[in-house]
Amino acid sequence: MRKTIFAAGVLAALALMSAAQAQTVLITGSNRGIGLEFARQYASKGWTVIATHRRDSTPETLAELESEHENAHAEKLDVTDHASIDALAGKLAGMPIDVLINNAGITGDFTQPKPQSLGTLDYDMAVRFFRTNALGALKVSEAFLDNVAASDQKKIVAISSLAGSFEGESGGKGGIYWYRSSKAALNMMMVGVAADSRRKGIAVALLSPGTVKVEKVAEMVDRMGLKGFIEPSESIAGMISVIENLTLDDSGAFIRYNGEPQPF
Ligand SMILES: NC(=O)c1ccc[n+]([C@@H]2O[C@H](COP(=O)([O-])OP(=O)(O)OC[C@H]3O[C@@H](n4cnc5c(N)ncnc54)[C@H](OP(=O)(O)O)[C@@H]3O)[C@@H](O)[C@H]2O)c1
């Protein structure tokens, strides 16, 4: 039987272990990119990692992670499918989750800007962006709130983007309408979650990962000699450190991977 199918006994043992010593992180969209690097780094630190993906079968990257780390478990979770979210939340009921990372997201193909450009906007595409980037994180946060509240660390983060900011280097720009506005909506929703879950002792933050050289852009970045990209290892190590230092006083903040404040 694959490890992806948690037996009730395994779950109970995990819950006990989480309560006693090991910390637990749940990551959405963790089969590649930033999510995969989060899963790898947390697994290497000895955390119990619930590495979620939306595929029909366990992606190779996560099967490999499971084989390398006893403490890593792949689970299916499509953030646009509320039944899938509720199903996993039901399965993990009672299990403390110290850190919930809302990472799953879509960007669109920036080399094909038309569907996200004024004059040629594709409004069906907009719905997909909002359902994934904004509503997905909200629903996941809502579904696992009790798990986070039951943990030691009580932290929820969402991977946003400086593209969603009204101020700072990205403010006042046009283009990539769906990506930018869905991230701005995500920011507003998570600020709401921060306010509403403060009384449960849960700290919530938006994180800006920098411009990260994930697999899907790596070849293009190298071929075109694009500047300003950082390696996933650097971005994620930075964000893990930000999460480690997160307190209730910071709740509702937007923070860059290097710990600097990111303007909303
Ligand atoms: N890379 C950057 O420079 C950068 C900068 C700022 C913000 N971000 C944000 O960081 C997050 C991760 O980005 P990335 O660069 O790692 O992107 P990526 O390489 O495209 O990975 C995106 C991940 O999200 C998953 N995903 C997409 N839709 C999903 C859904 N409905 N349910 C569950 N999982 C879903 C993907 O799964 P599949 O493999 O099945 O598609 C994949 O695992 C995103 O929120 C992105 O907006 C990235």
The ligand as a Tripos MOL2 file, in Angstrom:
@<TRIPOS>MOLECULE
LIG
   48    52     1     0     0
SMALL
NO_CHARGES

@<TRIPOS>ATOM
      1 N1          8.3990   31.5670   -9.2340 N.am      1 LIG1
      2 C1          8.3070   32.8520   -8.9440 C.2       1 LIG1
      3 O1          9.1640   33.6520   -9.3050 O.2       1 LIG1
      4 C2          7.1360   33.3790   -8.1520 C.ar      1 LIG1
      5 C3          7.1380   34.7430   -7.8390 C.ar      1 LIG1
      6 C4          6.0990   35.2390   -7.0780 C.ar      1 LIG1
      7 C5          5.1030   34.3870   -6.6180 C.ar      1 LIG1
      8 N2          5.1270   33.0670   -6.9490 N.ar      1 LIG1
      9 C6          4.0410   32.2250   -6.4320 C.3       1 LIG1
     10 O2          4.5670   31.0720   -5.8180 O.3       1 LIG1
     11 C7          3.6750   29.9820   -5.9570 C.3       1 LIG1
     12 C8          4.3980   28.8200   -6.6040 C.3       1 LIG1
     13 O3          4.8960   29.2590   -7.8520 O.3       1 LIG1
     14 P1          5.9260   28.4230   -8.7120 P.3       1 LIG1
     15 O4          6.8000   29.3910   -9.3800 O.co2     1 LIG1
     16 O5          6.4970   27.3230   -7.9110 O.co2     1 LIG1
     17 O6          4.9130   27.8450   -9.8170 O.3       1 LIG1
     18 P2          4.9210   26.4600  -10.6200 P.3       1 LIG1
     19 O7          6.2940   25.9510  -10.8060 O.co2     1 LIG1
     20 O8          4.0560   26.7110  -11.7940 O.co2     1 LIG1
     21 O9          4.1430   25.4700   -9.6070 O.3       1 LIG1
     22 C9          2.8210   25.7310   -9.2980 C.3       1 LIG1
     23 C10         2.3300   24.5990   -8.4200 C.3       1 LIG1
     24 O10         0.9440   24.8620   -8.0930 O.3       1 LIG1
     25 C11         0.1990   23.6990   -8.4520 C.3       1 LIG1
     26 N3         -1.1900   24.0180   -8.7510 N.ar      1 LIG1
     27 C12        -1.7000   24.8130   -9.7260 C.ar      1 LIG1
     28 N4         -3.0430   24.7940   -9.6780 N.ar      1 LIG1
     29 C13        -3.3840   23.9770   -8.6520 C.ar      1 LIG1
     30 C14        -4.6030   23.5480   -8.1000 C.ar      1 LIG1
     31 N5         -5.7870   23.9220   -8.6100 N.pl3     1 LIG1
     32 N6         -4.5780   22.7200   -7.0110 N.ar      1 LIG1
     33 C15        -3.4060   22.3080   -6.4910 C.ar      1 LIG1
     34 N7         -2.2190   22.6530   -6.9920 N.ar      1 LIG1
     35 C16        -2.2030   23.4800   -8.0570 C.ar      1 LIG1
     36 C17         0.9220   23.1210   -9.6490 C.3       1 LIG1
     37 O11         0.5050   21.8000   -9.8720 O.3       1 LIG1
     38 P3          0.6290   21.1100  -11.3470 P.3       1 LIG1
     39 O12         2.0530   20.6510  -11.4760 O.co2     1 LIG1
     40 O13        -0.3500   20.0050  -11.3080 O.co2     1 LIG1
     41 O14         0.2970   22.1740  -12.3610 O.co2     1 LIG1
     42 C18         2.3650   23.2510   -9.1580 C.3       1 LIG1
     43 O15         2.6570   22.2490   -8.2220 O.3       1 LIG1
     44 C19         2.5100   30.4930   -6.8110 C.3       1 LIG1
     45 O16         1.4510   30.8860   -5.9510 O.3       1 LIG1
     46 C20         3.1060   31.6870   -7.5130 C.3       1 LIG1
     47 O17         2.1520   32.6510   -7.8830 O.3       1 LIG1
     48 C21         6.1240   32.5320   -7.7090 C.ar      1 LIG1
@<TRIPOS>BOND
     1     1     2 1
     2     2     3 2
     3     2     4 1
     4     4     5 ar
     5     4    48 ar
     6     5     6 ar
     7     6     7 ar
     8     7     8 ar
     9     8     9 1
    10     8    48 ar
    11     9    10 1
    12     9    46 1
    13    10    11 1
    14    11    12 1
    15    11    44 1
    16    12    13 1
    17    13    14 1
    18    14    15 2
    19    14    16 1
    20    14    17 1
    21    17    18 1
    22    18    19 2
    23    18    20 1
    24    18    21 1
    25    21    22 1
    26    22    23 1
    27    23    24 1
    28    23    42 1
    29    24    25 1
    30    25    26 1
    31    25    36 1
    32    26    27 ar
    33    26    35 ar
    34    27    28 ar
    35    28    29 ar
    36    29    30 ar
    37    29    35 ar
    38    30    31 1
    39    30    32 ar
    40    32    33 ar
    41    33    34 ar
    42    34    35 ar
    43    36    37 1
    44    36    42 1
    45    37    38 1
    46    38    39 2
    47    38    40 1
    48    38    41 1
    49    42    43 1
    50    44    45 1
    51    44    46 1
    52    46    47 1
@<TRIPOS>SUBSTRUCTURE
     1 LIG1         1 GROUP 0 **** ****
